[in-house]
Amino acid sequence: MRNGLLRAGLIRHKRSRPHRGLFRGQRKITDAFEFAQLDPMMIGPRPPDEPGLRRQSGGGAESGNIAALTAVRGVAAWWVVFFHFREYLPHREALLGFAKYGYTAVDLFFVLSGFVIALNYLPRFDPPRFKTYIHFLGLRLARIYPLHGFMLLLFLINPLAIMLAGSLPPDPVRYAPVYYSLSVFLVQNWGFTPSLAWNVPAWSISTEWLAYLVFPVVAWLALRLARSARGALLMVAVALIALAAGFVVTGESLGGDIARNGLPRCLLEFSAGAFLYRIRVAAAGSRTLGEIASVACIALLAGYLIFPVEDYAVFPLAWCCLIYALTERRSLLSRLLSGKVVETIGEYSYATYMAHYFIRDWVKFLLVRDGIGVAVQLTAYVLATALASVILYRWIEVPGRRRLRAWFGAAR
C-alpha cells in the first residue's frame, strides 16, 4: 500500500462612441454566434436559463462554427488528460509525441476564453457600469465555482487515505493547508505560493478568475484601440509579443514555473482572444481570412515540429489562428472539427479537465504496480475520467451553476 501511495505521488519518499459600421458588424457576428450558447471555462452549451442570450431555431449556417468551437474544447481537455498521464502511456512514439505537448492546450483555453467573453459581454461594457460588472462576475462565478468547490472537497480524501493507509504523513507541499485555503477563494495561482498543489489543473481557473476581474480594462482597450481590423491585429500582436518577451526574460517555456508565469500567461492570452474577436467583427463575412487562418495554424504547428523554435513563439499565435478559422464554418479546420460526437465530448470537457487529476492520483495509487500492465492502467484512467465527466457535469456542474445563477439573479 505504501509503495502504491509513493507511486501515486500522494506521499513524499466621457464615453467615446465606436465606429457605427463596426458595431453593425458586431451585432451581426454576435447574433450568429450567440444562439449556440457557448461560454468560456464551462466548455459546452450553456443551459437555456442563461440571461441575455436568445436561442435561434433551425440550426442555420453558423451552427458548424459553434460545433467546431465546442469540439476543440473537448480535444484540448483530453489532450491535458493524456499529458498528465504521459509517463504511464504505452511506448508508442505517436501517442507519446502527442501527449507531451498537452500543456499547450491550456493556452488554447485562455485565448478561446477571451474570445468568447468578448463575444458575449463586450458591448455591455460600453460604457462600463458597476452593476453590469457585478452581475458579470456573478455569472462567471456561477459558471466555474460549483465544480471547483466540489473537487476541493473531494480532494480531502487523498490526505485522509494517506494518514489511514500510509506509513508517512501527507506530502506537506502537495497538500499544503495554505494552498487549499487560497484555492477556496480562487487566488491560489496569483503568486502567493511557489508551487502547485491539491487539484493541480485548477491553477488555470484561478488565473481565469483574475482575468474576469480585470475584464473591464480589457474591454476598454478592445473598444478604444481595436476598432478596426488593423488596430485589433496590432493589439493581438502586442499581447503575444509581450507574452514571448516575458518568457525570454524568465528563460522558461510555456509550461515552466506555472506558479510564477501562469498568471501573466493567462492575462495576455485572454486579452489576445478578446482582441481577436474584434478582428472577427471587423472582417465579418470574409471566407478568405478563415482559410488563411487554417493554413497559418497548420503551418505554425508543422514548423514547430521541424525547426528549433520556442513554444511561446508558436502556440499562442497558432491557437489564435485556429480559433479564428473555427468561427468560419466553411474553413478547413472548422469542417474537420464539426461532428456530433466530438461536440458532445466538448460539452463535458470542463468536468473532464477538473476531475482527471483526482482520478490520475487514484489510478496510480491502486493500479501502478508490478503485474498490472500499462494497457489496464490507461484503460482504467480513460474510462474513469469519461464516466466522472458525465456524472459531474450532470449532477454537480449544471445544477450548481443554475442555483448560483438564480441566487445572483434574485440579488440584483
C-alpha positions as CSV (number, residue, x, y, z in Angstrom):
1,M,0.0,0.0,0.0
2,R,2.8,2.4,0.9
3,N,4.5,1.7,-2.4
4,G,1.3,2.5,-4.2
5,L,1.0,5.7,-2.4
6,L,4.6,6.7,-3.3
7,R,4.0,5.9,-7.0
8,A,0.8,7.9,-7.0
9,G,2.6,10.9,-5.6
10,L,0.2,11.0,-2.6
11,I,3.0,10.9,-0.2
12,R,6.6,12.2,-0.4
13,H,9.9,9.5,-0.3
14,K,-16.6,60.6,-21.2
15,R,-17.6,57.8,-23.4
16,S,-16.0,57.5,-26.9
17,R,-18.6,56.2,-29.3
18,P,-17.2,53.4,-31.5
19,H,-17.4,53.4,-35.3
20,R,-21.0,52.7,-36.3
21,G,-20.2,50.4,-39.1
22,L,-18.1,48.2,-36.9
23,F,-20.9,47.8,-34.4
24,R,-23.4,46.9,-37.1
25,G,-20.9,44.1,-37.9
26,Q,-20.5,43.3,-34.3
27,R,-24.3,42.8,-33.9
28,K,-24.3,40.6,-37.0
29,I,-21.5,38.4,-35.6
30,T,-23.0,38.3,-32.1
31,D,-26.4,37.2,-33.5
32,A,-24.7,34.5,-35.5
33,F,-22.7,33.1,-32.5
34,E,-24.9,33.6,-29.5
35,F,-27.6,31.1,-30.4
36,A,-25.1,28.3,-29.9
37,Q,-24.8,29.5,-26.3
38,L,-21.1,29.0,-25.8
39,D,-19.3,30.3,-22.7
40,P,-15.7,30.1,-21.7
41,M,-14.4,27.7,-19.0
42,M,-17.8,25.9,-18.8
43,I,-16.9,24.2,-22.1
44,G,-20.1,23.4,-23.9
45,P,-23.5,24.9,-24.4
46,R,-25.0,26.9,-21.6
47,P,-28.3,25.9,-20.1
48,P,-31.4,27.7,-21.5
49,D,-31.9,29.9,-18.5
50,E,-28.8,32.0,-19.2
51,P,-29.9,35.6,-19.2
52,G,-29.2,37.9,-22.0
53,L,-29.0,35.4,-24.8
54,R,-31.6,34.0,-27.2
55,R,-31.8,30.7,-28.9
56,Q,-32.4,30.6,-32.6
57,S,-34.1,27.7,-34.2
58,G,-33.3,25.7,-37.3
59,G,-29.5,25.2,-37.0
60,G,-28.6,27.8,-39.5
61,A,-25.4,28.5,-41.4
62,E,-23.3,29.2,-38.3
63,S,-24.1,26.0,-36.4
64,G,-21.0,24.4,-37.8
65,N,-18.9,27.3,-36.4
66,I,-20.1,26.7,-32.9
67,A,-19.9,23.0,-33.1
68,A,-16.3,23.3,-34.0
69,L,-15.5,25.7,-31.1
70,T,-17.2,23.3,-28.7
71,A,-15.4,20.3,-30.2
72,V,-12.0,21.9,-29.9
73,R,-12.5,22.3,-26.2
74,G,-13.1,18.6,-25.9
75,V,-10.0,17.8,-27.8
76,A,-8.0,20.3,-25.7
77,A,-9.3,18.9,-22.4
78,W,-8.4,15.3,-23.3
79,W,-5.0,16.4,-24.5
80,V,-4.4,17.7,-21.0
81,V,-5.7,14.4,-19.6
82,F,-3.1,12.4,-21.6
83,F,-0.4,14.9,-20.8
84,H,-0.8,14.3,-17.1
85,F,-0.6,10.5,-17.5
86,R,2.2,10.5,-20.2
87,E,4.8,8.7,-18.1
88,Y,2.5,5.7,-17.9
89,L,1.3,5.6,-21.5
90,P,2.2,2.7,-23.8
91,H,5.6,3.3,-25.5
92,R,4.1,4.4,-28.9
93,E,6.0,7.2,-30.5
94,A,2.9,8.9,-32.0
95,L,1.0,8.7,-28.7
96,L,3.8,10.0,-26.6
97,G,4.6,12.7,-29.1
98,F,1.0,13.9,-29.0
99,A,0.8,13.7,-25.2
100,K,3.9,15.7,-24.3
101,Y,2.6,18.9,-25.9
102,G,-0.7,18.7,-23.9
103,Y,0.3,21.6,-21.7
104,T,-0.2,24.0,-24.6
105,A,-3.9,23.1,-24.6
106,V,-4.3,25.5,-21.6
107,D,-3.1,28.3,-23.8
108,L,-5.9,27.4,-26.3
109,F,-8.4,27.6,-23.4
110,F,-7.1,31.1,-22.4
111,V,-7.3,32.5,-25.9
112,L,-10.7,31.0,-26.5
113,S,-12.0,32.2,-23.2
114,G,-11.0,35.8,-24.1
115,F,-12.7,35.5,-27.5
116,V,-16.0,34.1,-26.1
117,I,-16.1,36.5,-23.2
118,A,-15.7,39.4,-25.6
119,L,-18.4,37.9,-27.9
120,N,-20.9,37.7,-25.1
121,Y,-20.1,40.7,-23.0
122,L,-18.1,43.3,-24.8
123,P,-21.0,45.6,-25.8
124,R,-22.3,45.5,-22.2
125,F,-19.1,47.3,-21.0
126,D,-19.6,50.2,-23.4
127,P,-19.7,52.2,-21.2
128,P,-18.8,50.1,-18.1
129,R,-21.3,50.2,-15.2
130,F,-20.7,48.9,-11.8
131,K,-24.0,47.0,-11.7
132,T,-23.2,45.3,-15.0
133,Y,-19.7,44.4,-13.7
134,I,-21.0,42.8,-10.5
135,H,-23.6,40.8,-12.4
136,F,-20.9,39.7,-14.9
137,L,-18.7,38.4,-12.0
138,G,-21.7,36.6,-10.5
139,L,-22.4,34.8,-13.8
140,R,-18.7,33.9,-14.1
141,L,-18.5,32.6,-10.5
142,A,-21.7,30.5,-11.1
143,R,-20.0,29.1,-14.2
144,I,-16.8,27.9,-12.6
145,Y,-17.2,27.6,-8.9
146,P,-19.7,24.7,-8.2
147,L,-17.5,22.1,-9.8
148,H,-14.3,23.7,-8.4
149,G,-15.7,23.7,-4.9
150,F,-16.9,20.1,-5.2
151,M,-13.5,18.9,-6.4
152,L,-11.8,20.7,-3.5
153,L,-14.0,18.7,-1.1
154,L,-13.3,15.5,-2.9
155,F,-9.5,16.0,-2.8
156,L,-9.7,15.9,1.0
157,I,-10.0,12.2,0.6
158,N,-6.3,12.0,-0.5
159,P,-4.5,13.1,2.7
160,L,-7.1,11.2,4.7
161,A,-6.3,8.0,2.8
162,I,-2.6,8.6,3.3
163,M,-3.0,9.0,7.0
164,L,-5.1,5.8,7.2
165,A,-3.1,3.6,4.9
166,G,0.3,5.1,4.5
167,S,3.4,4.9,6.7
168,L,4.4,8.5,6.0
169,P,2.4,11.7,6.6
170,P,0.9,13.5,3.6
171,D,3.3,15.5,1.4
172,P,3.4,19.0,3.1
173,V,3.9,20.6,-0.3
174,R,1.3,18.7,-2.3
175,Y,-1.3,19.1,0.5
176,A,-0.3,22.4,1.9
177,P,-3.2,23.9,4.0
178,V,-2.3,27.5,2.9
179,Y,-2.7,26.5,-0.8
180,Y,-6.0,24.8,0.0
181,S,-7.3,28.0,1.7
182,L,-6.2,30.1,-1.2
183,S,-8.0,27.7,-3.6
184,V,-11.2,28.3,-1.8
185,F,-11.0,31.9,-2.8
186,L,-9.7,31.1,-6.4
187,V,-6.4,33.0,-5.7
188,Q,-4.0,30.1,-5.4
189,N,-2.1,31.0,-8.5
190,W,-1.8,34.7,-8.0
191,G,1.9,34.5,-7.0
192,F,1.4,33.7,-3.3
193,T,2.8,30.2,-3.4
194,P,6.0,28.7,-5.1
195,S,4.4,25.6,-6.5
196,L,1.1,23.9,-7.5
197,A,-0.8,21.6,-5.1
198,W,-4.1,19.8,-4.5
199,N,-6.1,19.8,-7.7
200,V,-3.2,21.0,-9.8
201,P,-5.1,21.8,-13.1
202,A,-7.3,24.3,-11.2
203,W,-4.4,26.8,-11.3
204,S,-5.8,27.9,-14.6
205,I,-9.3,28.5,-13.1
206,S,-7.6,30.8,-10.5
207,T,-5.9,32.9,-13.2
208,E,-9.1,33.0,-15.3
209,W,-10.9,34.5,-12.3
210,L,-8.4,37.4,-12.2
211,A,-9.0,37.8,-16.0
212,Y,-12.7,38.2,-15.3
213,L,-12.0,40.7,-12.6
214,V,-9.9,42.9,-15.0
215,F,-12.2,42.4,-18.0
216,P,-13.4,46.0,-17.9
217,V,-9.8,47.1,-18.6
218,V,-9.5,44.6,-21.5
219,A,-12.9,45.7,-22.8
220,W,-11.8,49.4,-22.7
221,L,-8.7,48.5,-24.7
222,A,-10.7,46.4,-27.2
223,L,-13.3,49.1,-27.7
224,R,-11.0,52.1,-27.9
225,L,-7.8,50.7,-29.5
226,A,-9.1,47.8,-31.6
227,R,-11.9,49.5,-33.6
228,S,-10.6,48.4,-37.0
229,A,-9.2,45.1,-38.1
230,R,-5.7,46.6,-38.4
231,G,-6.0,48.1,-34.9
232,A,-7.2,44.8,-33.5
233,L,-4.5,42.9,-35.2
234,L,-1.9,45.2,-33.7
235,M,-3.3,44.7,-30.2
236,V,-3.2,40.9,-30.7
237,A,0.4,41.2,-31.8
238,V,1.3,43.4,-28.8
239,A,-0.2,40.9,-26.4
240,L,1.6,37.9,-27.9
241,I,4.9,39.8,-28.2
242,A,4.7,40.8,-24.5
243,L,4.0,37.2,-23.6
244,A,7.0,36.0,-25.6
245,A,9.2,38.7,-24.1
246,G,8.2,37.6,-20.6
247,F,9.3,34.1,-21.2
248,V,12.5,35.2,-22.8
249,V,13.3,37.2,-19.6
250,T,12.4,34.2,-17.3
251,G,14.1,31.7,-19.5
252,E,11.1,29.3,-19.2
253,S,8.8,27.5,-21.7
254,L,5.1,27.9,-21.7
255,G,4.6,25.2,-19.2
256,G,7.6,26.2,-17.0
257,D,7.2,27.6,-13.5
258,I,3.5,27.9,-13.6
259,A,3.3,29.4,-10.1
260,R,5.2,32.4,-11.3
261,N,4.4,32.5,-15.1
262,G,0.8,31.2,-15.1
263,L,-0.9,34.5,-14.3
264,P,0.7,36.7,-16.9
265,R,0.4,33.8,-19.4
266,C,-3.4,33.8,-18.8
267,L,-4.0,37.5,-18.8
268,L,-2.1,38.2,-22.0
269,E,-3.6,35.2,-23.9
270,F,-7.1,36.1,-22.6
271,S,-6.6,39.7,-23.9
272,A,-5.3,38.4,-27.2
273,G,-8.5,36.4,-27.5
274,A,-10.7,39.4,-26.8
275,F,-8.8,41.4,-29.5
276,L,-9.1,38.5,-31.9
277,Y,-12.8,38.8,-31.5
278,R,-12.6,42.4,-32.8
279,I,-10.8,41.2,-35.8
280,R,-13.6,38.7,-36.5
281,V,-16.1,41.5,-36.2
282,A,-14.3,43.9,-38.5
283,A,-13.8,41.1,-41.1
284,A,-17.3,39.7,-41.0
285,G,-18.2,37.5,-44.0
286,S,-14.6,37.1,-45.2
287,R,-14.2,33.4,-46.1
288,T,-10.7,34.0,-47.3
289,L,-9.4,35.0,-43.9
290,G,-10.8,31.8,-42.4
291,E,-8.9,29.7,-44.9
292,I,-5.7,31.8,-44.4
293,A,-6.1,31.2,-40.7
294,S,-6.5,27.5,-41.2
295,V,-3.3,27.3,-43.3
296,A,-1.4,29.5,-40.9
297,C,-2.3,27.3,-37.9
298,I,-1.2,24.1,-39.6
299,A,2.0,25.8,-40.9
300,L,2.9,27.1,-37.5
301,L,2.4,23.7,-35.8
302,A,4.3,21.9,-38.5
303,G,7.1,24.5,-38.3
304,Y,7.4,23.9,-34.6
305,L,7.9,20.2,-35.1
306,I,10.5,20.8,-37.8
307,F,12.5,23.8,-36.6
308,P,14.0,24.6,-33.2
309,V,11.5,27.3,-32.2
310,E,10.4,28.1,-28.7
311,D,6.9,27.1,-27.8
312,Y,5.8,30.6,-26.7
313,A,6.7,31.9,-30.1
314,V,4.4,29.4,-31.9
315,F,1.5,28.0,-29.9
316,P,-0.4,31.2,-28.8
317,L,-0.3,32.5,-32.3
318,A,-1.3,29.1,-33.7
319,W,-4.3,29.0,-31.3
320,C,-5.4,32.5,-32.4
321,C,-5.4,31.3,-36.0
322,L,-7.2,28.1,-35.0
323,I,-10.0,29.9,-33.2
324,Y,-10.4,32.4,-36.0
325,A,-10.6,29.6,-38.5
326,L,-13.2,27.7,-36.4
327,T,-15.5,30.8,-36.4
328,E,-15.8,30.4,-40.2
329,R,-17.8,27.2,-40.8
330,R,-16.5,26.8,-44.4
331,S,-12.8,26.8,-43.4
332,L,-10.8,23.6,-43.5
333,L,-10.3,23.3,-39.7
334,S,-13.9,24.1,-39.0
335,R,-15.1,21.3,-41.3
336,L,-12.6,18.9,-39.7
337,L,-13.8,19.6,-36.2
338,S,-17.6,19.7,-36.9
339,G,-19.1,16.4,-35.7
340,K,-21.7,15.5,-33.1
341,V,-19.5,13.0,-31.2
342,V,-16.6,15.4,-30.6
343,E,-19.0,18.2,-29.9
344,T,-20.7,16.2,-27.2
345,I,-17.2,15.5,-25.7
346,G,-16.7,19.2,-25.6
347,E,-19.9,19.7,-23.6
348,Y,-18.5,17.6,-20.8
349,S,-14.9,18.8,-21.0
350,Y,-14.8,21.3,-18.1
351,A,-15.7,18.4,-15.9
352,T,-13.1,16.3,-17.7
353,Y,-10.5,19.0,-17.0
354,M,-11.3,19.5,-13.4
355,A,-11.8,15.8,-12.4
356,H,-9.0,14.0,-14.2
357,Y,-6.2,14.8,-11.8
358,F,-8.0,13.2,-8.9
359,I,-8.6,10.1,-11.0
360,R,-4.9,10.1,-12.0
361,D,-3.9,10.1,-8.4
362,W,-6.1,7.1,-7.6
363,V,-5.3,5.1,-10.7
364,K,-1.6,5.5,-9.9
365,F,-2.2,4.6,-6.3
366,L,-4.3,1.5,-7.0
367,L,-3.0,0.2,-10.3
368,V,0.5,1.4,-11.0
369,R,2.4,-1.6,-9.6
370,D,4.2,-4.7,-10.8
371,G,1.9,-7.2,-12.5
372,I,-0.5,-4.7,-13.9
373,G,0.1,-3.7,-17.5
374,V,0.0,-0.2,-18.8
375,A,-3.0,-1.1,-21.0
376,V,-5.0,-1.8,-17.9
377,Q,-3.8,1.4,-16.2
378,L,-4.6,3.6,-19.2
379,T,-8.0,2.0,-19.8
380,A,-9.0,2.5,-16.2
381,Y,-7.8,6.1,-16.3
382,V,-9.6,6.9,-19.5
383,L,-12.9,5.2,-18.6
384,A,-13.0,6.6,-15.1
385,T,-12.3,10.1,-16.4
386,A,-15.0,9.8,-19.0
387,L,-17.5,8.5,-16.5
388,A,-16.7,11.2,-14.0
389,S,-17.1,13.8,-16.7
390,V,-20.6,12.8,-17.4
391,I,-21.6,12.4,-13.8
392,L,-20.1,15.6,-12.6
393,Y,-21.5,17.6,-15.5
394,R,-25.0,16.4,-14.9
395,W,-25.1,16.2,-11.1
396,I,-22.7,18.9,-10.0
397,E,-21.8,21.4,-12.7
398,V,-25.1,22.2,-14.3
399,P,-27.3,22.1,-11.2
400,G,-24.7,24.1,-9.2
401,R,-24.4,26.9,-11.7
402,R,-28.2,27.1,-12.1
403,R,-28.7,27.6,-8.4
404,L,-25.9,30.1,-8.1
405,R,-27.2,32.0,-11.2
406,A,-30.7,32.1,-9.7
407,W,-29.3,33.4,-6.4
408,F,-27.3,36.1,-8.2
409,G,-30.4,37.0,-10.3
410,A,-32.5,37.3,-7.2
411,A,-29.9,39.5,-5.5
412,R,-29.8,42.0,-8.4
